[in-house]
Amino acid sequence: MGLDNQNSNQIYPIQQHEQSQDFNINQSLRETTKSNITPNDSQKPNGKFGQSWENSNDNTGIFKEEHKQNEKDNLITPYKKQAQNDQPHNDQPPVSKKDVDQPAKPVNPTKKLMKYMKNERWLFFWSTIALVLGNAGQFAVPYYIGLFVDNMKDEKFDDIPSLCYQLVGIIFVIIQQSHNKYIQFSSIAVFYRGMYYSVISEKIARNLRQDLYESLVNKDVEFFDSRKTGDLLSRIGSDTAVIQEGLSTNVSMFLRSFIFIIVSFIFLFILSWQLTLAMIASIMPVILFSVFYGNMMKNAQKHIQDGKAYISTLAEETFSNIRTVKAFATEKEETLRYSKGNDTVYKYGYYKSFWYGIFNFFANFFVFGSMAVIVGLGSKLYQDGEITIGEITAFLFYMMQILMNFMILASVLGSVMSIIGASVKIVEILEYIPKINTSGGNKIEGQIIGEVTIRDVKFHYPTKKDVQVLKGVTIDIKKNRVVALVGPSGCGKSSLISMIERFYDPIEGVVEFDGVDVKTLDPKWYHSQVAIVQQEPVLFSGSIKENIGYGLPEDQVTEETLDWACKQANAYEFIHDKDLFPEGYSTIVGERGVKLSGGQKQRIAIARALIRKPKILLLDEATSALDAESEHQVQKALDELIKSGEQTIIVIAHRLSTIRDADEIIVIRKGEVAERGSHEELLKKGGVYKSLVERQLMSMQLEEK
Ligand SMILES: Nc1ncnc2c1ncn2[C@@H]1O[C@H](COP(=O)(O)OP(=O)(O)OP(=O)(O)O)[C@@H](O)[C@H]1O
């Protein structure tokens, strides 16, 4: 069979073996695997099988013990064991966080949260005023009780009614505005206090969610390589919800109790400094214990949030791969996997509740024990004539007030620490500085030529530093040329495309666009010049029109431009088939384009790339995930584009016809350029390319037999 006549033949590789250097994987294997077990890069099952969420930095001994216990209990470790068992499924090795995280400097989550709170300082100020006003009267109650007792003891009964009026006036903060006109401040203040604190929590949660989302979409590909979607969704959803709930009720309660305690202490000192010091000494163990307790609550909450993120990842992966779950009937296994994560979350919740109980017991013991101390010492001071019975009574009431608020403070402290625990990961994400920015940089002025130069590029993936994927690749691609990248699976073709697309930056060497280092270019502008069609087309859930015009200004997405791009992409006819798509461009494609066939999705993805009229078009095995008929449709579009010579095209292809039509073929082997030239030149040369083609043809002949 003459090589030159293999127009429609495909270079289907013999299946990849370690020693084999064939082009790609066998097409029939592709057909079976593409929908089931061989997801593309973005779907590689790195999460479920690879990592446990248990990677916290907690520094309390108790928690370390807890981990050990968990390991014994097999509550967390099943994931680790699973990870080991499932290692062959996992294309990405476990990643050291150190390798991938690079925050500028560690930021204290409390500090970061404080920043958000500081932005609402005026609301805080007014709500605290409202809080004080709403509760002001209660501060004076014990003092008045003391006065009542002393007046009764001294039989000054005539003074009691006026004391009563004063007390009512103070409690309700009733102010006489004019004759017969009174304003009752406390109720108004209570209303504002309730409202303001709730508004503060809503605002902080909104700002946090917004900042988190904005920060996430601006991260580089490297960041997402080492994180799972479900985890990130949980950070935006669950973590911010904990913060919001915590802020709305607990901060106001915390402040209220705190103010009560401070004001009551002032009264205590006024009444008797000796008794006050005795009281502080007797409740000191509770104060010290509360620091430890607060830390524990913070760490437990961090674990809970991590656990929630983990189960959210599981759920996200399972539901987005529901067809695979059905096909392999793994519903039970998935439910079990979820329940293990869920149980671990419960375990930490239980742990929190247990320590809350211990704290209550501890506080109760010391707090009420201190009352006995005060009664004993108080009677001694009374005997010495240093204090009246009324003052002792007032002191005991203030003390009760303090102790009650202490208990409230303790329970709230747990929640406040939970807020801090929940914010740890959020802060980590906010502080991560992407290596590749999404804004800034230059635009090339004047006529754009559309040339790419790759100069001595060396590269390894940040999550796989020990494997050098590109080992000093140098290629120059001239204007409107079509260059085909070929080579065995895993040799680095897609990685090279990723360099040009600037998903990653080279470790060494440069990628230039029209002679300018792409690192210096404005990414938004650069991506308007370079478009990519990937192996697995990814669409958004909007209409066909929205998908094709994705990211373009509305005036560039007209009927005319849409028609043009769709005709070029061989998508015009099916979109305008009234039986299939009565709503034409307005057809909603469903989540990830689920309502379209693979070939239709891919042709829309091609139209999406073309409508931008990019100077450079990158085609990363754009037909490899398709069945034969869809592939034919998409290939027709690509062949036309390649022949038109209107763009610089860099194509990773496995069809001989596509490769043969290219102006230049670059054979990549083990991360290096092995050969380059036209189809004829390379065949004449009789090197790697020729043997690849021959081997391929042989395998096809065998298949035909
Ligand atoms: N995101 C990633 N993180 C870590 N390693 C990766 C990543 N993507 C690819 N690799 C690794 O880099 C190497 C080159 O992969 P690349 O996708 O560039 O090969 P390829 O030639 O395009 O293969 P194929 O033809 O099978 O698509 C492979 O060993 C692969 O496992």
The ligand as an ORCA input file, in Angstrom:
! r2SCAN-3c Opt
* xyz 0 1
  N      -1.356     17.966     34.677
  C      -0.348     17.098     34.754
  N       0.293     16.926     35.915
  C       1.317     16.053     36.020
  N       1.788     15.324     34.996
  C       1.181     15.446     33.808
  C       0.077     16.331     33.624
  N      -0.316     16.246     32.333
  C       0.497     15.355     31.748
  N       1.401     14.880     32.622
  C       2.486     13.926     32.346
  O       3.361     14.526     31.406
  C       3.796     13.593     30.446
  C       3.504     14.123     29.039
  O       2.115     14.213     28.900
  P       1.424     14.834     27.617
  O      -0.036     14.919     27.917
  O       2.112     16.073     27.234
  O       1.717     13.700     26.554
  P       1.112     13.515     25.115
  O       2.259     13.294     24.215
  O       0.205     14.632     24.744
  O       0.287     12.171     25.316
  P      -1.083     11.697     24.630
  O      -0.790     11.499     23.182
  O      -1.358     10.379     25.309
  O      -2.108     12.724     24.923
  C       3.079     12.292     30.764
  O       3.994     11.475     31.425
  C       1.958     12.667     31.686
  O       1.693     11.675     32.640
*
